[in-house]
Amino acid sequence: MEKIKKAFAEKSALEIATALYEIALDSKAENIVLLDVKKISGFADYFLIMDGRSTRHVQGLAAAFEQKLSRKRRDNTKVEGLEEGHWVLLDFNDVIVHIFYYEERQVFDLEGLWHDAPRVDLTKIGKPQGAPQ
């Protein structure tokens, strides 16, 4: 986690997921879902999945996560899909962020592929969805 800001380096995966969720809310992400994949995945503890209204919005969401959590711009092994803006994947080690252009999300159906992963109730962590910004 050497590329994550010091303020986040000592936090648990759930605390990082919570911080990412709050960034998503502040950046107007839509249809946010947090999947707990730690019991069924060997590479991550959580998937944070969301929609953007346009490819520019998807790219803007990715930039917001990078700006708030990363020490410096990530290399290509940690960010995928940024140029196209249809599905951007950001790897924060134990938390993987999937940002979809809303039309693409149903095509890939990550929630369906990872149907065994419990959903984390986002109303119990961070700001509740729909809370004033």
Secondary structure, DSSP 8 states (H G I E B T S, - for coil): -TTB-HHHHTS-HHHHHHHHHHHHHHTT-EEEEEEE-TTT-SS-SEEEEEEESSHHHHHHHHHHHHHHHBSS---TTTEESTTT-SEEEEEETTEEEEEEEHHHHHHH-HHHHTTTS-B--GGGSSS-TT---
